[in-house]
Amino acid sequence: MRLEKHLLSILESLHDAVIVIIMDSTIVYVNKAYSIQFGVPAKKIIGKKLKQIEEHSRILEVLKDGKPRINDCSYVHSLKKDVCANITPLIENGEMIGVVTIMKDISELTKMEDELTKYKSDVTKLKEQLDRRNFFKLESHSQLMKKSVQLTKNVADTNATVILYGESGVGKEIFATALHEASKRNNNPYIAINIASIPDALFESEMFGYEDGSFTGSRKGGKKGLLEMANGGTLFLDEIGEMSLNAQSKLLRVIQERQYQKVGGTTLNPLDVRIICATHRNLKEMIKEGKFREDLFYRINVVPIHIPPLRERKEDLAFLTNNIMHDLCLKYGKHVRIDEEVISRMKQYEWPGNVRELVNVLERMIAVCTKSYLDPTDLPEYLFNDQPLYMPSSNPSVHSISTPKMTNRLDMILENAEKEHIEFVVRSSKNKSEAIRELGMSRKSFYAKIKKYQIQ
């Protein structure tokens, strides 16, 4: 069988488009698949010059340099299609006489790739939005806080055990919640428990649960423990430093074996729980004192995250205050703004109770506020105690009232005398609260006079 006789039949039977060009770029052949895929009848282009139809065609490049192009993908303007082609020189008797190109329409594939790229971009944006939602309350201008938040983000989508260190009120529970919400377990339970609230005698029954009739007074049908309730999700053990040594040994066994047994039960239940711990204590010091198990410490101290106190990130006060006020205004149905002077005054306070204290202070201020704004008169008086706000004059015992120049008006004389007296008392006092007591006036009147006389 001579294949030369059947060459055209072979070319016509191919599903891929075929186009043959001779050296002067004349199109001498296109197969049926070409016409079908690109909607171009053969008689419309056979005999025409390719360089007039597609000036920058890759086929013309092969005509010039004689080098094949394999799996060459490009956009063909005359066809308005993306194509992938194998462009091969036609050689006869050692001489190049033209180019044969087998090509495939990949427009749909390109479109799908574009859609996939857009989908990936949309997914990235959604992840960023979700990330902002999960960690919104942890946004910060402090480098210390940013470092802690970034570490939290890095481990959120893992099963690593995390322990949160920080003073009372810094927001350890907010970190724990963000960790859960940003993890793959976010559709499963999040169970938070303060260890200090569980009596040692009830630790096992609360943590592991119990079977029906396991002890006198037990609930009929038994009870689920915290581990079972948190199955597949996250268990947050707050104040783990308050756990007794007896309870520590039981928790250690559960973490090591990843299974637990209910009180009164005989079955070992598999444990699928991510554990997050938190403490304000120095566990290493407690280990030295024999109050905390070293082996448990190394089990829970896989990823330690230290949360800085509010006094070390006062640059966050304005941001935190605005967020807290937004929630409190919704809670109390009020629309209240806050003066910048209040924020400035807050920055002079050390906030030993951290963010929790800030929330309590703002809630008190909004709850009792009858105005549309908060000013320094609304701040609790204890924030001013022992806080030097003004430098006393070099000789505070000298107190003289200068005679007003060139005026006999009584109201002006009294105003000048009042202004100088207030200035003297303010500069002689440790803080504004002391000045208010010395002057025997209300806080509101005091700040009104300060503003009126522009006393710094």
C-alpha positions as CSV (number, residue, x, y, z in Angstrom):
1,M,0.0,0.0,0.0
2,R,1.5,3.4,-1.1
3,L,0.7,6.0,1.5
4,E,1.3,8.8,-0.9
5,K,-1.9,8.0,-2.7
6,H,-3.8,8.4,0.6
7,L,-2.0,11.4,2.0
8,L,-4.9,13.9,1.4
9,S,-7.4,11.4,2.9
10,I,-5.1,11.1,6.0
11,L,-4.9,14.9,6.4
12,E,-8.7,15.3,5.9
13,S,-9.4,12.7,8.6
14,L,-7.4,14.5,11.3
15,H,-9.3,16.2,14.1
16,D,-6.5,18.9,14.3
17,A,-6.3,21.7,11.9
18,V,-3.6,21.5,9.2
19,I,-2.3,24.3,7.0
20,V,0.5,24.1,4.4
21,I,2.5,27.1,3.3
22,I,5.2,27.3,0.5
23,M,8.3,29.5,0.6
24,D,6.7,32.6,-0.7
25,S,4.1,32.3,2.1
26,T,1.3,31.2,-0.3
27,I,-1.3,29.0,1.4
28,V,-1.6,25.9,-0.7
29,Y,-3.7,23.6,1.6
30,V,-6.0,23.6,4.6
31,N,-7.8,20.5,5.8
32,K,-11.5,20.1,6.7
33,A,-10.8,20.4,10.4
34,Y,-9.2,23.8,9.9
35,S,-12.3,25.1,8.1
36,I,-14.6,23.7,10.9
37,Q,-12.6,24.9,13.9
38,F,-11.9,28.4,12.6
39,G,-14.9,28.9,10.4
40,V,-12.8,29.7,7.3
41,P,-13.7,27.9,4.0
42,A,-10.7,26.5,2.2
43,K,-11.5,28.3,-1.1
44,K,-11.4,31.6,0.8
45,I,-7.7,31.5,1.8
46,I,-6.0,28.9,-0.5
47,G,-3.8,30.9,-2.9
48,K,-3.5,33.9,-0.7
49,K,-0.3,35.1,1.0
50,L,-0.1,34.4,4.7
51,K,2.0,37.5,5.3
52,Q,-0.9,39.6,4.1
53,I,-3.4,37.8,6.3
54,E,-1.3,37.4,9.5
55,E,1.7,39.7,9.3
56,H,3.3,38.5,12.5
57,S,2.5,34.8,12.2
58,R,4.9,32.3,13.8
59,I,4.8,30.3,10.6
60,L,6.5,33.2,8.7
61,E,9.3,33.0,11.3
62,V,9.9,29.3,10.5
63,L,9.9,30.1,6.8
64,K,12.8,32.5,7.5
65,D,15.0,30.5,9.9
66,G,13.9,26.9,9.1
67,K,13.7,26.1,12.8
68,P,10.6,24.2,14.0
69,R,8.3,25.5,16.7
70,I,6.8,22.7,18.9
71,N,3.9,23.3,21.2
72,D,4.0,27.0,20.3
73,C,1.0,28.9,21.7
74,S,0.0,32.3,20.5
75,Y,-3.0,34.5,19.6
76,V,-3.9,34.6,15.9
77,H,-5.5,37.9,15.2
78,S,-7.0,37.0,11.8
79,L,-8.8,34.1,13.5
80,K,-9.4,35.8,16.8
81,K,-8.3,32.6,18.5
82,D,-5.7,31.3,20.8
83,V,-3.9,28.4,19.2
84,C,-1.3,25.8,20.0
85,A,0.7,24.6,17.1
86,N,3.5,22.3,15.9
87,I,5.1,24.3,13.0
88,T,7.5,22.1,11.0
89,P,9.6,22.8,7.9
90,L,8.8,20.7,4.8
91,I,12.0,19.3,3.4
92,E,12.3,17.7,0.0
93,N,15.7,16.4,-1.4
94,G,17.4,18.2,1.4
95,E,15.8,21.6,0.6
96,M,13.1,23.4,2.5
97,I,10.1,23.9,0.2
98,G,7.6,25.2,2.8
99,V,6.0,24.7,6.2
100,V,3.3,22.4,7.5
101,T,1.5,23.4,10.7
102,I,-0.8,21.2,12.8
103,M,-2.7,23.5,15.2
104,K,-5.5,23.3,17.8
105,D,-7.9,25.9,19.0
106,I,-7.2,26.5,22.7
107,S,-9.4,29.5,23.2
108,E,-11.6,27.6,25.6
109,L,-8.6,26.4,27.5
110,T,-7.2,29.9,27.6
111,K,-10.6,31.2,28.8
112,M,-10.7,28.5,31.5
113,E,-7.1,29.5,32.6
114,D,-8.1,33.1,32.8
115,E,-11.2,32.1,34.8
116,L,-9.0,30.0,37.0
117,T,-6.6,32.9,37.6
118,K,-9.5,35.1,38.4
119,Y,-10.9,32.5,40.7
120,K,-7.6,32.2,42.5
121,S,-7.4,35.9,42.8
122,D,-11.0,36.0,44.2
123,V,-10.1,33.2,46.7
124,T,-7.0,35.2,47.8
125,K,-9.1,38.3,48.3
126,L,-11.8,36.3,50.2
127,K,-9.1,34.8,52.4
128,E,-7.7,38.3,53.1
129,Q,-11.2,39.6,54.0
130,L,-11.7,36.5,56.2
131,D,-8.3,37.1,57.8
132,R,-9.2,40.7,58.5
133,R,-12.5,39.6,60.0
134,N,-10.9,37.0,62.2
135,F,-8.1,39.3,63.4
136,F,-9.8,42.6,63.2
137,K,-9.9,43.0,67.0
138,L,-6.1,42.3,67.1
139,E,-5.1,45.0,64.7
140,S,-2.3,47.1,66.1
141,H,0.3,49.8,65.5
142,S,2.7,48.3,68.0
143,Q,5.6,46.2,66.7
144,L,5.4,43.9,69.8
145,M,1.7,43.3,69.2
146,K,2.1,42.9,65.4
147,K,4.7,40.2,66.0
148,S,2.4,38.2,68.3
149,V,-0.6,38.6,65.9
150,Q,1.6,37.4,62.9
151,L,2.7,34.4,64.8
152,T,-1.0,33.6,65.6
153,K,-1.9,33.9,62.0
154,N,1.0,31.6,61.0
155,V,-0.1,28.7,63.3
156,A,-3.9,29.3,63.0
157,D,-4.4,26.7,60.3
158,T,-2.4,24.0,62.0
159,N,-3.2,21.6,64.8
160,A,-0.2,22.8,66.9
161,T,-0.9,23.3,70.6
162,V,-0.7,27.0,71.5
163,I,-0.1,28.6,74.9
164,L,-0.9,32.3,75.3
165,Y,1.1,34.3,77.9
166,G,-0.1,37.7,79.1
167,E,-1.3,39.7,82.1
168,S,-4.9,39.5,83.1
169,G,-7.1,41.5,80.7
170,V,-4.7,41.7,77.7
171,G,-7.2,39.8,75.5
172,K,-5.9,36.2,75.6
173,E,-9.5,34.9,74.9
174,I,-9.7,37.1,71.8
175,F,-6.5,35.5,70.5
176,A,-7.9,32.1,71.2
177,T,-11.1,32.8,69.4
178,A,-9.2,34.2,66.4
179,L,-7.0,31.1,66.3
180,H,-10.2,28.9,66.1
181,E,-12.0,31.0,63.6
182,A,-9.0,31.1,61.2
183,S,-8.4,27.3,61.5
184,K,-9.9,24.4,59.5
185,R,-11.9,23.5,62.7
186,N,-13.9,26.7,62.6
187,N,-17.1,24.8,61.6
188,N,-16.8,22.6,64.7
189,P,-17.2,23.5,68.4
190,Y,-15.1,26.0,70.3
191,I,-15.3,25.3,74.0
192,A,-13.7,27.8,76.4
193,I,-13.3,27.0,80.1
194,N,-11.6,28.8,83.0
195,I,-9.6,26.2,84.8
196,A,-9.8,28.2,88.1
197,S,-13.6,27.8,88.0
198,I,-13.5,24.0,88.2
199,P,-13.0,22.5,91.7
200,D,-10.3,19.9,91.7
201,A,-12.8,17.2,92.9
202,L,-14.9,17.8,89.8
203,F,-12.1,18.1,87.3
204,E,-12.5,14.5,85.9
205,S,-16.3,14.6,85.6
206,E,-16.2,18.1,84.0
207,M,-13.4,17.4,81.6
208,F,-14.1,13.7,80.7
209,G,-17.8,13.4,81.5
210,Y,-19.3,10.4,83.2
211,E,-21.5,7.3,82.6
212,D,-25.0,6.8,83.9
213,G,-24.9,5.7,87.6
214,S,-21.2,6.2,87.9
215,F,-21.5,7.9,91.3
216,T,-24.3,8.9,93.8
217,G,-26.2,11.9,92.6
218,S,-24.9,11.6,89.0
219,R,-27.2,12.7,86.2
220,K,-29.4,10.0,84.7
221,G,-28.0,9.0,81.3
222,G,-24.6,10.4,82.2
223,K,-23.0,13.6,81.1
224,K,-20.7,14.8,78.2
225,G,-17.4,16.1,79.3
226,L,-15.7,19.2,77.8
227,L,-13.4,17.0,75.6
228,E,-16.4,15.3,74.1
229,M,-18.2,18.6,73.6
230,A,-15.2,20.0,71.8
231,N,-14.7,17.0,69.6
232,G,-13.4,17.9,66.2
233,G,-13.0,21.5,67.3
234,T,-11.0,23.6,69.8
235,L,-10.7,23.5,73.6
236,F,-9.5,26.7,75.2
237,L,-8.1,26.1,78.7
238,D,-7.8,29.5,80.3
239,E,-5.7,30.1,83.5
240,I,-4.0,26.7,83.1
241,G,-1.5,27.8,85.8
242,E,-4.3,27.4,88.4
243,M,-4.6,23.6,87.7
244,S,-3.7,21.3,90.6
245,L,-0.9,18.8,90.2
246,N,-3.4,16.0,90.3
247,A,-5.4,17.5,87.4
248,Q,-2.2,18.2,85.5
249,S,-1.3,14.5,85.5
250,K,-4.7,13.6,84.1
251,L,-4.6,16.2,81.4
252,L,-1.0,15.2,80.5
253,R,-2.1,11.6,80.0
254,V,-5.0,12.7,77.7
255,I,-2.7,14.9,75.6
256,Q,-0.1,12.1,75.3
257,E,-2.4,9.3,74.4
258,R,-5.0,11.4,72.5
259,Q,-7.8,9.4,74.1
260,Y,-9.8,9.6,77.3
261,Q,-12.1,7.5,79.5
262,K,-15.3,8.8,81.1
263,V,-15.7,8.5,84.8
264,G,-17.3,5.1,85.5
265,G,-16.7,4.0,81.9
266,T,-14.6,1.3,80.4
267,T,-14.3,2.5,76.8
268,L,-11.4,4.6,75.6
269,N,-12.6,7.4,73.4
270,P,-10.4,8.9,70.7
271,L,-9.6,12.6,71.0
272,D,-9.7,15.0,68.1
273,V,-9.3,18.3,69.7
274,R,-6.9,21.3,69.2
275,I,-5.9,22.6,72.6
276,I,-5.1,26.2,73.3
277,C,-4.0,27.2,76.8
278,A,-3.5,30.6,78.5
279,T,-2.0,31.8,81.7
280,H,-0.8,35.0,83.3
281,R,1.7,33.1,85.5
282,N,5.3,32.3,84.9
283,L,5.1,28.5,84.4
284,K,8.9,28.0,84.5
285,E,9.0,29.6,87.9
286,M,6.1,27.4,89.0
287,I,8.1,24.3,87.8
288,K,11.0,25.3,90.0
289,E,8.6,25.7,92.9
290,G,7.1,22.3,92.2
291,K,3.7,23.7,91.4
292,F,3.6,22.8,87.7
293,R,4.6,19.6,85.9
294,E,7.6,20.0,83.6
295,D,6.4,17.2,81.3
296,L,3.0,18.9,80.9
297,F,4.8,22.3,80.3
298,Y,6.7,20.9,77.3
299,R,3.5,19.3,75.9
300,I,1.5,22.6,75.9
301,N,4.4,25.0,75.3
302,V,4.7,24.0,71.6
303,V,3.9,27.5,70.2
304,P,4.2,30.1,73.0
305,I,2.7,33.5,72.1
306,H,3.4,36.4,74.4
307,I,0.8,39.2,74.4
308,P,2.1,42.6,75.5
309,P,0.3,44.6,78.1
310,L,-1.6,47.8,77.2
311,R,1.0,50.0,78.8
312,E,3.6,48.8,76.3
313,R,1.4,49.6,73.3
314,K,-0.3,52.9,74.1
315,E,-0.2,53.8,70.4
316,D,-3.2,51.4,70.1
317,L,-5.3,53.3,72.6
318,A,-7.1,55.4,70.0
319,F,-7.9,52.4,67.7
320,L,-9.0,50.2,70.7
321,T,-11.1,53.0,72.1
322,N,-12.9,53.7,68.8
323,N,-13.7,50.0,68.4
324,I,-14.9,49.5,71.9
325,M,-17.0,52.6,71.8
326,H,-18.7,51.5,68.6
327,D,-19.8,48.3,70.3
328,L,-20.8,50.1,73.5
329,C,-22.8,52.7,71.6
330,L,-24.8,49.9,69.9
331,K,-25.3,48.2,73.3
332,Y,-26.6,51.4,75.0
333,G,-28.4,52.9,71.9
334,K,-26.3,56.1,72.1
335,H,-24.3,58.0,69.5
336,V,-21.3,59.4,71.4
337,R,-18.0,60.7,70.2
338,I,-14.8,61.2,72.2
339,D,-12.5,64.2,72.4
340,E,-8.9,63.8,71.5
341,E,-8.0,65.2,74.9
342,V,-9.5,62.2,76.5
343,I,-7.3,59.9,74.5
344,S,-4.3,62.0,75.4
345,R,-5.2,61.8,79.1
346,M,-5.6,58.0,78.8
347,K,-2.1,57.7,77.4
348,Q,-0.8,59.1,80.7
349,Y,-2.4,56.2,82.7
350,E,-0.6,52.8,83.0
351,W,-3.7,50.6,82.6
352,P,-2.8,47.8,85.1
353,G,-6.1,46.1,84.1
354,N,-5.1,46.3,80.4
355,V,-7.8,46.2,77.7
356,R,-10.4,44.8,80.1
357,E,-10.0,47.9,82.3
358,L,-10.3,50.1,79.3
359,V,-13.6,48.4,78.3
360,N,-14.9,48.9,81.8
361,V,-13.9,52.6,81.9
362,L,-15.5,53.4,78.6
363,E,-18.6,51.4,79.4
364,R,-19.0,53.4,82.6
365,M,-18.5,56.7,80.8
366,I,-21.0,55.9,78.0
367,A,-23.6,54.5,80.4
368,V,-23.7,57.7,82.5
369,C,-23.1,60.1,79.7
370,T,-25.9,62.6,78.9
371,K,-24.0,64.5,76.2
372,S,-23.2,63.7,72.6
373,Y,-19.5,63.6,73.4
374,L,-17.0,62.5,76.1
375,D,-14.5,65.0,77.5
376,P,-12.0,64.7,80.4
377,T,-14.7,65.5,82.9
378,D,-16.2,62.1,82.1
379,L,-13.1,60.1,83.0
380,P,-13.1,58.3,86.4
381,E,-11.3,60.3,89.0
382,Y,-8.9,57.5,89.9
383,L,-7.2,57.8,86.5
384,F,-5.9,61.2,87.7
385,N,-4.5,60.1,91.0
386,D,-0.8,60.3,91.4
387,Q,-0.3,61.3,87.8
388,P,1.8,64.5,87.5
389,L,0.3,66.5,84.6
390,Y,1.9,69.9,85.1
391,M,5.4,70.9,86.2
392,P,5.1,73.1,89.3
393,S,6.7,76.6,89.1
394,S,10.2,77.0,90.4
395,N,8.8,78.8,93.5
396,P,5.3,77.7,94.1
397,S,5.1,79.5,97.4
398,V,5.1,82.8,95.5
399,H,1.5,83.7,94.7
400,S,0.8,87.1,93.5
401,I,-2.0,88.5,91.4
402,S,-0.8,91.2,89.0
403,T,-2.9,94.3,88.6
404,P,-4.6,94.5,85.3
405,K,-3.2,97.1,83.1
406,M,-5.1,100.3,82.1
407,T,-8.6,99.1,83.1
408,N,-11.1,100.1,85.7
409,R,-13.8,97.5,84.6
410,L,-14.7,95.3,87.5
411,D,-15.6,92.3,85.3
412,M,-12.2,92.3,83.6
413,I,-10.3,92.7,86.9
414,L,-12.2,89.7,88.3
415,E,-11.5,87.6,85.2
416,N,-7.8,88.4,85.3
417,A,-7.6,87.6,89.0
418,E,-9.5,84.3,88.5
419,K,-7.3,83.3,85.6
420,E,-4.1,83.9,87.4
421,H,-5.4,82.2,90.5
422,I,-6.4,79.1,88.6
423,E,-3.1,79.0,86.7
424,F,-1.2,79.2,90.1
425,V,-3.2,76.4,91.6
426,V,-2.9,74.2,88.5
427,R,0.9,74.6,88.4
428,S,1.3,74.1,92.1
429,S,-0.8,70.8,92.2
430,K,0.4,67.3,91.4
431,N,-2.5,66.7,89.1
432,K,-5.8,68.2,87.9
433,S,-7.8,66.3,90.5
434,E,-5.8,68.0,93.3
435,A,-6.2,71.4,91.6
436,I,-10.0,70.9,91.4
437,R,-10.1,70.0,95.1
438,E,-8.0,73.1,96.0
439,L,-10.2,75.4,94.0
440,G,-13.4,73.9,95.4
441,M,-15.2,73.8,92.1
442,S,-16.8,71.0,90.0
443,R,-14.8,69.1,87.4
444,K,-17.1,70.5,84.7
445,S,-16.6,74.1,85.7
446,F,-12.9,73.6,86.1
447,Y,-12.5,72.4,82.5
448,A,-14.7,75.1,81.3
449,K,-12.4,77.7,82.9
450,I,-9.3,75.9,81.5
451,K,-10.8,76.2,78.1
452,K,-11.9,79.8,78.5
453,Y,-8.6,81.1,79.8
454,Q,-6.5,78.7,77.5
455,I,-4.5,77.5,80.5
456,Q,-1.9,74.9,79.5
